[in-house]
Amino acid sequence: MNKLLKFVVILIFLFSIYHLLRDVLQIMNINIPLVNFLHRPHIWCGQYCDLATLTLDLFGIIVGALVLKRNKLDMLGIGLLFLIPLWILAFMVN
């Protein structure tokens, strides 16, 4: 796997960890700067947005770790790269 793809996988992995932590804290109604950083109110889905993105977060963490461990971009890695347009779409729809 080349360095650019490895960097992208690492970014997705780290973002997924951060977002999972943020979602869990939001679900528990804990308001700290970590939770409120770049957070916007959920207009169309309310509190269910946090629950809906838990699957994307877990997928990013588990598959990201597997891809980094294997050090090759197979079908799981390509699926992981599809998280980028999904996150952009979720950000734009919100």
Secondary structure, 3 states (H helix, E strand, C coil): CCHHHHHHHHHHHHHHHHHHHHHHHHHCCCCCHHHHCCCCCCCCCCCHHHHHHHHHHHHHHHHHHHHHHHCCCCHHHHHHHCHHHHHHHHHHHC
